[in-house]
Amino acid sequence: MTKSDLISEVAAKVGMTKKDADAAVNAVIDTITDALTSGDKVQLVGFGTFEVKTRSEHTGRNPFTGEAMTIAESKHVSFSVGKALKESVK
């Protein structure tokens, strides 16, 4: 499902125009992005939790030369599936 498919589905289920559904979907995405950027956890009960986690600095290998190299600390977004969603997908 693409973003435009999601917008069409939201518009059909809620009974709003695609333009209004587009604004609503974009607002939700922007709100989640802003919360994660500021370090907050976003928990949607039954759906899942979005959280920013930190990968610590570690040693890796250059795949071309095999030489050891240090991989810097980095952040990534993690998603944990909620119970209701997990059970509905089975």
Biopython code that builds the backbone (N, CA, C, O; Angstrom):
import numpy as np
from Bio.PDB.StructureBuilder import StructureBuilder

atoms = [
    (1, "MET", "N", (0.858, -1.177, 0.000)),
    (1, "MET", "CA", (0.000, 0.000, 0.000)),
    (1, "MET", "C", (0.903, 1.237, 0.000)),
    (1, "MET", "O", (1.834, 1.346, 0.798)),
    (2, "THR", "N", (0.611, 2.145, -0.893)),
    (2, "THR", "CA", (1.367, 3.388, -0.978)),
    (2, "THR", "C", (0.656, 4.470, -0.155)),
    (2, "THR", "O", (-0.452, 4.266, 0.340)),
    (3, "LYS", "N", (1.311, 5.606, -0.023)),
    (3, "LYS", "CA", (0.724, 6.714, 0.724)),
    (3, "LYS", "C", (-0.583, 7.179, 0.071)),
    (3, "LYS", "O", (-1.544, 7.491, 0.773)),
    (4, "SER", "N", (-0.626, 7.227, -1.248)),
    (4, "SER", "CA", (-1.858, 7.661, -1.926)),
    (4, "SER", "C", (-2.974, 6.644, -1.731)),
    (4, "SER", "O", (-4.143, 7.018, -1.629)),
    (5, "ASP", "N", (-2.622, 5.349, -1.676)),
    (5, "ASP", "CA", (-3.629, 4.325, -1.375)),
    (5, "ASP", "C", (-4.179, 4.513, 0.040)),
    (5, "ASP", "O", (-5.381, 4.391, 0.272)),
    (6, "LEU", "N", (-3.290, 4.809, 0.969)),
    (6, "LEU", "CA", (-3.696, 5.054, 2.353)),
    (6, "LEU", "C", (-4.634, 6.247, 2.441)),
    (6, "LEU", "O", (-5.641, 6.202, 3.147)),
    (7, "ILE", "N", (-4.305, 7.304, 1.728)),
    (7, "ILE", "CA", (-5.145, 8.506, 1.718)),
    (7, "ILE", "C", (-6.531, 8.177, 1.149)),
    (7, "ILE", "O", (-7.543, 8.622, 1.689)),
    (8, "SER", "N", (-6.578, 7.407, 0.070)),
    (8, "SER", "CA", (-7.854, 7.016, -0.527)),
    (8, "SER", "C", (-8.687, 6.183, 0.437)),
    (8, "SER", "O", (-9.897, 6.384, 0.537)),
    (9, "GLU", "N", (-8.059, 5.250, 1.148)),
    (9, "GLU", "CA", (-8.760, 4.405, 2.118)),
    (9, "GLU", "C", (-9.294, 5.226, 3.289)),
    (9, "GLU", "O", (-10.421, 5.016, 3.737)),
    (10, "VAL", "N", (-8.481, 6.161, 3.782)),
    (10, "VAL", "CA", (-8.928, 7.018, 4.889)),
    (10, "VAL", "C", (-10.114, 7.853, 4.444)),
    (10, "VAL", "O", (-11.098, 7.977, 5.173)),
    (11, "ALA", "N", (-10.027, 8.426, 3.250)),
    (11, "ALA", "CA", (-11.118, 9.252, 2.728)),
    (11, "ALA", "C", (-12.409, 8.438, 2.618)),
    (11, "ALA", "O", (-13.484, 8.929, 2.961)),
    (12, "ALA", "N", (-12.304, 7.209, 2.144)),
    (12, "ALA", "CA", (-13.488, 6.363, 1.978)),
    (12, "ALA", "C", (-14.078, 5.940, 3.327)),
    (12, "ALA", "O", (-15.298, 5.941, 3.492)),
    (13, "LYS", "N", (-13.231, 5.582, 4.285)),
    (13, "LYS", "CA", (-13.718, 5.103, 5.582)),
    (13, "LYS", "C", (-14.318, 6.205, 6.434)),
    (13, "LYS", "O", (-15.276, 5.974, 7.171)),
    (14, "VAL", "N", (-13.751, 7.420, 6.334)),
    (14, "VAL", "CA", (-14.216, 8.522, 7.177)),
    (14, "VAL", "C", (-15.271, 9.352, 6.466)),
    (14, "VAL", "O", (-16.028, 10.075, 7.115)),
    (15, "GLY", "N", (-15.334, 9.261, 5.154)),
    (15, "GLY", "CA", (-16.308, 10.035, 4.396)),
    (15, "GLY", "C", (-15.879, 11.475, 4.195)),
    (15, "GLY", "O", (-16.690, 12.397, 4.289)),
    (16, "MET", "N", (-14.605, 11.660, 3.919)),
    (16, "MET", "CA", (-14.093, 13.013, 3.658)),
    (16, "MET", "C", (-13.463, 13.048, 2.280)),
    (16, "MET", "O", (-13.273, 12.010, 1.646)),
    (17, "THR", "N", (-13.145, 14.232, 1.825)),
    (17, "THR", "CA", (-12.521, 14.359, 0.511)),
    (17, "THR", "C", (-11.082, 13.866, 0.588)),
    (17, "THR", "O", (-10.487, 13.812, 1.665)),
    (18, "LYS", "N", (-10.535, 13.510, -0.562)),
    (18, "LYS", "CA", (-9.145, 13.064, -0.598)),
    (18, "LYS", "C", (-8.202, 14.182, -0.161)),
    (18, "LYS", "O", (-7.161, 13.920, 0.442)),
    (19, "LYS", "N", (-8.564, 15.420, -0.464)),
    (19, "LYS", "CA", (-7.735, 16.563, -0.065)),
    (19, "LYS", "C", (-7.677, 16.666, 1.452)),
    (19, "LYS", "O", (-6.605, 16.886, 2.016)),
    (20, "ASP", "N", (-8.833, 16.506, 2.129)),
    (20, "ASP", "CA", (-8.860, 16.556, 3.587)),
    (20, "ASP", "C", (-8.151, 15.349, 4.195)),
    (20, "ASP", "O", (-7.453, 15.476, 5.201)),
    (21, "ALA", "N", (-8.330, 14.176, 3.582)),
    (21, "ALA", "CA", (-7.663, 12.966, 4.069)),
    (21, "ALA", "C", (-6.156, 13.094, 3.914)),
    (21, "ALA", "O", (-5.401, 12.650, 4.779)),
    (22, "ASP", "N", (-5.713, 13.698, 2.817)),
    (22, "ASP", "CA", (-4.288, 13.933, 2.588)),
    (22, "ASP", "C", (-3.728, 14.828, 3.687)),
    (22, "ASP", "O", (-2.651, 14.560, 4.219)),
    (23, "ALA", "N", (-4.448, 15.877, 4.027)),
    (23, "ALA", "CA", (-4.007, 16.780, 5.096)),
    (23, "ALA", "C", (-3.943, 16.050, 6.438)),
    (23, "ALA", "O", (-3.018, 16.263, 7.222)),
    (24, "ALA", "N", (-4.925, 15.192, 6.698)),
    (24, "ALA", "CA", (-4.959, 14.452, 7.966)),
    (24, "ALA", "C", (-3.802, 13.448, 8.060)),
    (24, "ALA", "O", (-3.128, 13.368, 9.088)),
    (25, "VAL", "N", (-3.580, 12.694, 6.997)),
    (25, "VAL", "CA", (-2.495, 11.708, 6.987)),
    (25, "VAL", "C", (-1.149, 12.406, 7.129)),
    (25, "VAL", "O", (-0.295, 11.961, 7.896)),
    (26, "ASN", "N", (-0.958, 13.495, 6.394)),
    (26, "ASN", "CA", (0.295, 14.245, 6.500)),
    (26, "ASN", "C", (0.485, 14.827, 7.895)),
    (26, "ASN", "O", (1.609, 14.868, 8.396)),
    (27, "ALA", "N", (-0.591, 15.275, 8.527)),
    (27, "ALA", "CA", (-0.507, 15.810, 9.882)),
    (27, "ALA", "C", (-0.084, 14.729, 10.871)),
    (27, "ALA", "O", (0.723, 14.982, 11.766)),
    (28, "VAL", "N", (-0.627, 13.532, 10.711)),
    (28, "VAL", "CA", (-0.251, 12.416, 11.596)),
    (28, "VAL", "C", (1.229, 12.070, 11.404)),
    (28, "VAL", "O", (1.960, 11.904, 12.380)),
    (29, "ILE", "N", (1.662, 11.964, 10.168)),
    (29, "ILE", "CA", (3.058, 11.633, 9.882)),
    (29, "ILE", "C", (3.989, 12.719, 10.419)),
    (29, "ILE", "O", (5.015, 12.410, 11.025)),
    (30, "ASP", "N", (3.640, 13.983, 10.203)),
    (30, "ASP", "CA", (4.459, 15.095, 10.703)),
    (30, "ASP", "C", (4.520, 15.103, 12.223)),
    (30, "ASP", "O", (5.574, 15.378, 12.796)),
    (31, "THR", "N", (3.410, 14.807, 12.880)),
    (31, "THR", "CA", (3.374, 14.787, 14.340)),
    (31, "THR", "C", (4.253, 13.672, 14.890)),
    (31, "THR", "O", (4.988, 13.880, 15.856)),
    (32, "ILE", "N", (4.183, 12.494, 14.286)),
    (32, "ILE", "CA", (5.038, 11.380, 14.712)),
    (32, "ILE", "C", (6.503, 11.723, 14.484)),
    (32, "ILE", "O", (7.344, 11.461, 15.344)),
    (33, "THR", "N", (6.812, 12.305, 13.334)),
    (33, "THR", "CA", (8.186, 12.694, 13.019)),
    (33, "THR", "C", (8.707, 13.721, 14.018)),
    (33, "THR", "O", (9.829, 13.594, 14.508)),
    (34, "ASP", "N", (7.902, 14.737, 14.325)),
    (34, "ASP", "CA", (8.313, 15.767, 15.287)),
    (34, "ASP", "C", (8.562, 15.176, 16.670)),
    (34, "ASP", "O", (9.524, 15.548, 17.343)),
    (35, "ALA", "N", (7.702, 14.262, 17.094)),
    (35, "ALA", "CA", (7.864, 13.642, 18.405)),
    (35, "ALA", "C", (9.148, 12.814, 18.458)),
    (35, "ALA", "O", (9.883, 12.879, 19.444)),
    (36, "LEU", "N", (9.422, 12.042, 17.417)),
    (36, "LEU", "CA", (10.632, 11.233, 17.391)),
    (36, "LEU", "C", (11.881, 12.103, 17.316)),
    (36, "LEU", "O", (12.901, 11.781, 17.925)),
    (37, "THR", "N", (11.804, 13.197, 16.574)),
    (37, "THR", "CA", (12.929, 14.117, 16.457)),
    (37, "THR", "C", (13.276, 14.734, 17.805)),
    (37, "THR", "O", (14.449, 14.962, 18.101)),
    (38, "SER", "N", (12.269, 15.003, 18.618)),
    (38, "SER", "CA", (12.517, 15.605, 19.932)),
    (38, "SER", "C", (12.827, 14.551, 20.994)),
    (38, "SER", "O", (12.994, 14.891, 22.166)),
    (39, "GLY", "N", (12.904, 13.275, 20.601)),
    (39, "GLY", "CA", (13.303, 12.220, 21.521)),
    (39, "GLY", "C", (12.165, 11.531, 22.246)),
    (39, "GLY", "O", (12.409, 10.703, 23.124)),
    (40, "ASP", "N", (10.922, 11.851, 21.898)),
    (40, "ASP", "CA", (9.772, 11.225, 22.542)),
    (40, "ASP", "C", (9.456, 9.879, 21.901)),
    (40, "ASP", "O", (9.818, 9.624, 20.753)),
    (41, "LYS", "N", (8.783, 9.034, 22.651)),
    (41, "LYS", "CA", (8.291, 7.745, 22.164)),
    (41, "LYS", "C", (6.844, 7.954, 21.734)),
    (41, "LYS", "O", (6.095, 8.657, 22.411)),
    (42, "VAL", "N", (6.442, 7.353, 20.620)),
    (42, "VAL", "CA", (5.064, 7.456, 20.140)),
    (42, "VAL", "C", (4.426, 6.082, 20.283)),
    (42, "VAL", "O", (4.828, 5.128, 19.616)),
    (43, "GLN", "N", (3.423, 5.986, 21.162)),
    (43, "GLN", "CA", (2.767, 4.713, 21.427)),
    (43, "GLN", "C", (1.319, 4.789, 20.976)),
    (43, "GLN", "O", (0.540, 5.594, 21.485)),
    (44, "LEU", "N", (0.968, 3.945, 20.017)),
    (44, "LEU", "CA", (-0.398, 3.838, 19.523)),
    (44, "LEU", "C", (-0.930, 2.499, 20.012)),
    (44, "LEU", "O", (-0.628, 1.457, 19.432)),
    (45, "VAL", "N", (-1.713, 2.527, 21.069)),
    (45, "VAL", "CA", (-2.173, 1.310, 21.725)),
    (45, "VAL", "C", (-2.876, 0.395, 20.722)),
    (45, "VAL", "O", (-3.774, 0.818, 19.994)),
    (46, "GLY", "N", (-2.454, -0.850, 20.701)),
    (46, "GLY", "CA", (-3.017, -1.841, 19.789)),
    (46, "GLY", "C", (-2.306, -1.898, 18.453)),
    (46, "GLY", "O", (-2.353, -2.921, 17.769)),
    (47, "PHE", "N", (-1.647, -0.810, 18.068)),
    (47, "PHE", "CA", (-0.940, -0.772, 16.783)),
    (47, "PHE", "C", (0.543, -1.014, 16.979)),
    (47, "PHE", "O", (1.105, -1.942, 16.398)),
    (48, "GLY", "N", (1.183, -0.182, 17.800)),
    (48, "GLY", "CA", (2.610, -0.351, 18.050)),
    (48, "GLY", "C", (3.252, 0.894, 18.618)),
    (48, "GLY", "O", (2.585, 1.894, 18.885)),
    (49, "THR", "N", (4.565, 0.815, 18.799)),
    (49, "THR", "CA", (5.331, 1.902, 19.396)),
    (49, "THR", "C", (6.511, 2.262, 18.502)),
    (49, "THR", "O", (7.278, 1.393, 18.086)),
    (50, "PHE", "N", (6.645, 3.548, 18.213)),
    (50, "PHE", "CA", (7.797, 4.080, 17.496)),
    (50, "PHE", "C", (8.735, 4.674, 18.536)),
    (50, "PHE", "O", (8.293, 5.380, 19.442)),
    (51, "GLU", "N", (10.034, 4.390, 18.411)),
    (51, "GLU", "CA", (10.995, 4.880, 19.387)),
    (51, "GLU", "C", (12.350, 5.077, 18.708)),
    (51, "GLU", "O", (12.724, 4.308, 17.822)),
    (52, "VAL", "N", (13.084, 6.112, 19.127)),
    (52, "VAL", "CA", (14.431, 6.332, 18.618)),
    (52, "VAL", "C", (15.396, 5.608, 19.547)),
    (52, "VAL", "O", (15.383, 5.816, 20.760)),
    (53, "LYS", "N", (16.235, 4.754, 18.960)),
    (53, "LYS", "CA", (17.232, 4.015, 19.741)),
    (53, "LYS", "C", (18.619, 4.391, 19.237)),
    (53, "LYS", "O", (18.787, 4.856, 18.110)),
    (54, "THR", "N", (19.596, 4.180, 20.092)),
    (54, "THR", "CA", (20.975, 4.512, 19.746)),
    (54, "THR", "C", (21.787, 3.238, 19.570)),
    (54, "THR", "O", (21.774, 2.352, 20.424)),
    (55, "ARG", "N", (22.487, 3.162, 18.456)),
    (55, "ARG", "CA", (23.442, 2.072, 18.236)),
    (55, "ARG", "C", (24.789, 2.584, 18.719)),
    (55, "ARG", "O", (25.250, 3.633, 18.271)),
    (56, "SER", "N", (25.419, 1.859, 19.622)),
    (56, "SER", "CA", (26.696, 2.314, 20.163)),
    (56, "SER", "C", (27.811, 2.145, 19.133)),
    (56, "SER", "O", (27.682, 1.402, 18.161)),
    (57, "GLU", "N", (28.894, 2.850, 19.377)),
    (57, "GLU", "CA", (30.059, 2.750, 18.505)),
    (57, "GLU", "C", (30.588, 1.321, 18.594)),
    (57, "GLU", "O", (30.668, 0.752, 19.683)),
    (58, "HIS", "N", (30.951, 0.741, 17.443)),
    (58, "HIS", "CA", (31.476, -0.616, 17.451)),
    (58, "HIS", "C", (32.460, -0.805, 16.296)),
    (58, "HIS", "O", (32.564, 0.032, 15.399)),
    (59, "THR", "N", (33.166, -1.911, 16.344)),
    (59, "THR", "CA", (34.152, -2.206, 15.318)),
    (59, "THR", "C", (33.524, -3.089, 14.251)),
    (59, "THR", "O", (32.835, -4.065, 14.548)),
    (60, "GLY", "N", (33.776, -2.724, 13.011)),
    (60, "GLY", "CA", (33.290, -3.502, 11.880)),
    (60, "GLY", "C", (34.428, -3.760, 10.919)),
    (60, "GLY", "O", (35.576, -3.423, 11.208)),
    (61, "ARG", "N", (34.127, -4.347, 9.796)),
    (61, "ARG", "CA", (35.150, -4.627, 8.783)),
    (61, "ARG", "C", (34.738, -4.021, 7.450)),
    (61, "ARG", "O", (33.570, -4.063, 7.062)),
    (62, "ASN", "N", (35.721, -3.458, 6.760)),
    (62, "ASN", "CA", (35.506, -2.968, 5.411)),
    (62, "ASN", "C", (35.306, -4.191, 4.524)),
    (62, "ASN", "O", (36.196, -5.039, 4.458)),
    (63, "PRO", "N", (34.167, -4.312, 3.835)),
    (63, "PRO", "CA", (33.904, -5.526, 3.049)),
    (63, "PRO", "C", (34.859, -5.722, 1.869)),
    (63, "PRO", "O", (35.020, -6.844, 1.388)),
    (64, "PHE", "N", (35.485, -4.659, 1.405)),
    (64, "PHE", "CA", (36.390, -4.775, 0.257)),
    (64, "PHE", "C", (37.798, -5.168, 0.674)),
    (64, "PHE", "O", (38.429, -6.005, 0.028)),
    (65, "THR", "N", (38.298, -4.563, 1.758)),
    (65, "THR", "CA", (39.683, -4.803, 2.168)),
    (65, "THR", "C", (39.793, -5.737, 3.360)),
    (65, "THR", "O", (40.860, -6.304, 3.597)),
    (66, "GLY", "N", (38.721, -5.910, 4.113)),
    (66, "GLY", "CA", (38.776, -6.736, 5.312)),
    (66, "GLY", "C", (39.386, -6.005, 6.495)),
    (66, "GLY", "O", (39.517, -6.575, 7.578)),
    (67, "GLU", "N", (39.760, -4.749, 6.295)),
    (67, "GLU", "CA", (40.390, -3.952, 7.339)),
    (67, "GLU", "C", (39.371, -3.576, 8.420)),
    (67, "GLU", "O", (38.228, -3.227, 8.125)),
    (68, "ALA", "N", (39.817, -3.657, 9.684)),
    (68, "ALA", "CA", (38.956, -3.266, 10.801)),
    (68, "ALA", "C", (38.743, -1.762, 10.775)),
    (68, "ALA", "O", (39.657, -0.997, 10.468)),
    (69, "MET", "N", (37.519, -1.346, 11.104)),
    (69, "MET", "CA", (37.216, 0.080, 11.139)),
    (69, "MET", "C", (36.202, 0.346, 12.244)),
    (69, "MET", "O", (35.445, -0.543, 12.634)),
    (70, "THR", "N", (36.197, 1.561, 12.735)),
    (70, "THR", "CA", (35.262, 1.933, 13.784)),
    (70, "THR", "C", (34.008, 2.509, 13.147)),
    (70, "THR", "O", (34.078, 3.417, 12.318)),
    (71, "ILE", "N", (32.866, 1.974, 13.541)),
    (71, "ILE", "CA", (31.587, 2.474, 13.060)),
    (71, "ILE", "C", (31.035, 3.383, 14.149)),
    (71, "ILE", "O", (30.855, 2.955, 15.289)),
    (72, "ALA", "N", (30.771, 4.618, 13.804)),
    (72, "ALA", "CA", (30.359, 5.628, 14.771)),
    (72, "ALA", "C", (28.983, 5.323, 15.359)),
    (72, "ALA", "O", (28.183, 4.594, 14.772)),
    (73, "GLU", "N", (28.732, 5.895, 16.526)),
    (73, "GLU", "CA", (27.425, 5.794, 17.167)),
    (73, "GLU", "C", (26.378, 6.428, 16.252)),
    (73, "GLU", "O", (26.639, 7.451, 15.620)),
    (74, "SER", "N", (25.202, 5.823, 16.185)),
    (74, "SER", "CA", (24.144, 6.366, 15.337)),
    (74, "SER", "C", (22.785, 6.114, 15.969)),
    (74, "SER", "O", (22.644, 5.287, 16.869)),
    (75, "LYS", "N", (21.801, 6.834, 15.487)),
    (75, "LYS", "CA", (20.438, 6.671, 15.965)),
    (75, "LYS", "C", (19.585, 6.083, 14.858)),
    (75, "LYS", "O", (19.841, 6.312, 13.676)),
    (76, "HIS", "N", (18.567, 5.321, 15.246)),
    (76, "HIS", "CA", (17.639, 4.747, 14.276)),
    (76, "HIS", "C", (16.257, 4.663, 14.903)),
    (76, "HIS", "O", (16.113, 4.650, 16.126)),
    (77, "VAL", "N", (15.255, 4.606, 14.057)),
    (77, "VAL", "CA", (13.878, 4.497, 14.532)),
    (77, "VAL", "C", (13.519, 3.015, 14.622)),
    (77, "VAL", "O", (13.753, 2.243, 13.693)),
    (78, "SER", "N", (12.951, 2.646, 15.749)),
    (78, "SER", "CA", (12.536, 1.279, 15.991)),
    (78, "SER", "C", (11.015, 1.241, 16.097)),
    (78, "SER", "O", (10.399, 2.164, 16.629)),
    (79, "PHE", "N", (10.416, 0.168, 15.588)),
    (79, "PHE", "CA", (8.969, -0.019, 15.702)),
    (79, "PHE", "C", (8.706, -1.360, 16.337)),
    (79, "PHE", "O", (9.177, -2.389, 15.854)),
    (80, "SER", "N", (7.955, -1.352, 17.419)),
    (80, "SER", "CA", (7.542, -2.587, 18.083)),
    (80, "SER", "C", (6.050, -2.772, 17.836)),
    (80, "SER", "O", (5.255, -1.870, 18.102)),
    (81, "VAL", "N", (5.677, -3.923, 17.336)),
    (81, "VAL", "CA", (4.290, -4.195, 16.982)),
    (81, "VAL", "C", (3.448, -4.372, 18.242)),
    (81, "VAL", "O", (3.866, -5.031, 19.194)),
    (82, "GLY", "N", (2.251, -3.773, 18.236)),
    (82, "GLY", "CA", (1.318, -3.917, 19.346)),
    (82, "GLY", "C", (0.627, -5.271, 19.316)),
    (82, "GLY", "O", (0.578, -5.933, 18.280)),
    (83, "LYS", "N", (0.099, -5.670, 20.452)),
    (83, "LYS", "CA", (-0.523, -6.983, 20.600)),
    (83, "LYS", "C", (-1.694, -7.186, 19.633)),
    (83, "LYS", "O", (-1.784, -8.226, 18.981)),
    (84, "ALA", "N", (-2.583, -6.206, 19.537)),
    (84, "ALA", "CA", (-3.756, -6.350, 18.676)),
    (84, "ALA", "C", (-3.357, -6.506, 17.204)),
    (84, "ALA", "O", (-3.937, -7.329, 16.495)),
    (85, "LEU", "N", (-2.394, -5.743, 16.746)),
    (85, "LEU", "CA", (-1.947, -5.845, 15.365)),
    (85, "LEU", "C", (-1.271, -7.194, 15.124)),
    (85, "LEU", "O", (-1.501, -7.836, 14.099)),
    (86, "LYS", "N", (-0.451, -7.611, 16.057)),
    (86, "LYS", "CA", (0.244, -8.884, 15.925)),
    (86, "LYS", "C", (-0.750, -10.039, 15.821)),
    (86, "LYS", "O", (-0.582, -10.945, 15.005)),
    (87, "GLU", "N", (-1.778, -9.993, 16.650)),
    (87, "GLU", "CA", (-2.771, -11.068, 16.621)),
    (87, "GLU", "C", (-3.640, -11.035, 15.359)),
    (87, "GLU", "O", (-4.072, -12.086, 14.885)),
    (88, "SER", "N", (-3.898, -9.868, 14.818)),
    (88, "SER", "CA", (-4.738, -9.768, 13.619)),
    (88, "SER", "C", (-4.008, -10.200, 12.364)),
    (88, "SER", "O", (-4.649, -10.544, 11.371)),
    (89, "VAL", "N", (-2.680, -10.192, 12.380)),
    (89, "VAL", "CA", (-1.902, -10.563, 11.205)),
    (89, "VAL", "C", (-1.672, -12.074, 11.123)),
    (89, "VAL", "O", (-1.377, -12.592, 10.046)),
    (90, "LYS", "N", (-1.801, -12.772, 12.224)),
    (90, "LYS", "CA", (-1.561, -14.227, 12.251)),
    (90, "LYS", "C", (-2.375, -14.973, 11.249)),
    (90, "LYS", "O", (-2.275, -16.197, 11.161)),
]
sb = StructureBuilder()
sb.init_structure("model")
sb.init_model(0)
sb.init_chain("A")
sb.init_seg("    ")
for serial, (resi, resn, name, xyz) in enumerate(atoms, 1):
    if name == "N":
        sb.init_residue(resn, " ", resi, " ")
    sb.init_atom(name, np.array(xyz, "f"), 0.0, 1.0, " ", f" {name:<3s}", serial, name[0])
structure = sb.get_structure()
